[in-house]
């Protein structure tokens, strides 16, 4: 993987995983109710894995010999990736707790 792409993976993968999970989180609970499945759990788990993966890739691209701006971008990527991973965990918990099948 390109080093520059690795640096910004926390800035790109994590928000993309959150956006996809948010959209699927709007639709899947109702589909799960009709079919009696729990696909939303799998989608949330995969989105959290992508967000954490983006943060870890940004962390591993942090090289001490890189310029200060490159190290800053890597650190921001780790922070953003971790923040989106936490938001995805909370979003998944809220989706599971506020089950639309019970209404």
Long-range contacts (C-beta under 8 A, 24 or more apart in sequence): 1-57, 3-61, 3-63, 6-57, 6-58, 6-60, 6-61, 7-58, 7-61, 7-62, 7-70, 7-73, 7-74, 7-77, 8-58, 8-73, 8-77, 9-53, 9-54, 9-57, 9-58, 9-61, 9-77, 9-81, 10-54, 10-55, 10-57, 10-58, 10-59, 10-74, 10-76, 10-77, 10-78, 10-79, 10-80, 10-81, 10-82, 11-54, 11-58, 11-73, 11-76, 11-77, 11-80, 11-81, 12-54, 13-50, 13-51, 13-53, 13-54, 13-57, 13-81, 14-50, 14-51, 14-54, 14-55, 14-80, 14-81, 14-83, 14-84, 14-85, 15-80, 15-84, 16-50, 17-46, 17-47, 17-48, 17-50, 17-51, 17-54, 17-84, 17-88, 18-47, 18-51, 18-84, 18-87, 18-88, 18-91, 20-47, 21-47, 21-88, 21-91, 21-92, 22-91, 25-91, 25-92, 25-95, 29-95, 29-99, 29-100, 29-101, 30-100, 32-101, 33-100, 33-101, 40-92, 40-95, 40-96, 41-92, 41-96, 44-88, 44-89, 44-91, 44-92, 44-95, 45-92, 47-88, 47-92, 48-85, 48-88, 48-89, 48-92, 51-81, 51-84, 51-85, 51-88, 52-81, 52-82, 52-85, 54-81, 54-84, 55-80, 55-81, 55-82, 55-85, 56-81
